[in-house]
């Protein structure tokens, strides 16, 4: 990572914690596009992202990592390709408390397949503490079985330490020589 401008995308289904993750990671006030949910999404949460969430995290050596969170609703998927343009990697958040977590995983990996194959992927599993959530290890095993050896972490989207570990893992996949000690 020698360029001064680097960009990653945080994607995943509605309610997985993308907006929270971008807000937690960012060293600047987040630019967001949340509006009141007006469709089935309102059963899950009050507001939803319709274009993107944007933040910046400072890395070592004066580098900055620009973070773009995608909307989770499929009807805004046209934004996914635009936001993914020129990015160096993808963080995929999966909601372990969702009954269709397996479909979410398959859908988003398939949707971002070209990007993942040309850059890198790290998976964060959220909401593992919710009653009825699938065990994190089950999701980690599914990722390994289906897609190979991508880093998969159990995270809390409100924890900067959890998220920085996920970012460091993504950066390591991109470039194993990257000095993760310089991050933060």
Buried (B, 14 or more C-beta within 10 A) or exposed (E): BEEEEBBBBBBBBBBBBBBBBBBBBBEEEBBBBBEEBEEEBEEBEEEBBBBBBBBBBBBEEEBBBBBBBBBBBEEBEEBBEEBBEEBBBBBBBBBBBBEEBBEBBBBBBEBBEEBBEEBBBBBBBBBBEEEEBBEBEBBBEBBEEEBEEBBBBBBBBEEBEBBBBBBBBBBBBBEEEBEBEEBE
